[in-house]
């Protein structure tokens, strides 16, 4: 299965696009391949240092400061 993964460190977040994700045949739980884990860890270190050189901005990220009481969403 292929998914996009959000990696966050410090004040920065980045989307790893098209990463291979394994899936347990017994329970369906997703797991990361060793290569994906290495890429996530390396990106986390870069983001933690504030090194965003070469990363393409793709939108905005918003913080939600409280848990909404309505379980169906943000109304």
N, C-alpha and C positions, 0 to 999 in steps of 0.2 A: 504494500500500500504506500502511496506517496502523499505526504502532507506538508503544509507550511508550519514552521515552528517559531514561536516567539521566544527570543532570548533577551533577558533583561539584566542589567547590572548598573548600579549607580543611578544616574538620571537618564540613562539611555536604554533603548530597546531596539532590537533589529529582528527582522523576519528572515529566517532561513527558508528559502523557497524550494519546493520539490524534493524534500528529504525522504529517503527510504525509511519506512517504519515497518517493523515486523508485527505480527499479531499471533498471540497464543492460540493454538487450535483448541485447547481445552476450555479456556474461559473468555477468550476474545480480547484480553488486555493487550494494549499496545506496548511495544518495547522498541528501543532505539538500537540500530546497528552500531558496531564499534566505530565506524567511520563517522557516523552522525554524532556520536558522543564526543569524539575528538573535535569536530567542527564546532559544536555547541560550546565546549569548554574554551577553545581558542577565541571564539567570538565574545564569550563572557569576560575573558581577561582584557581583550581590546576595549570593550564597552566600559569596563570598570576603570580603565585608565583614561577614559574620555576620548579614545582614538576612534573617530568615526570617518577618517579619511577614506575616500573611495566608496563609502556607503551611499546609496541613492535614497534621498527623502521620498517617501511615498504617501504621506498624509500627516495626520495629527493623532496624538495619543492623549486621552483624557482621563483624569483621575476622578473616581467616584468616592466621595468622602464619607458616605454613610450607607448603610444597608437599607434598601427600600422595603417598606412593609408590604407592598403589593407584589406577590410572588410572580405575577404574569408579566412584569416588566416595568418600564419607566414611564408612568402616566402622570 
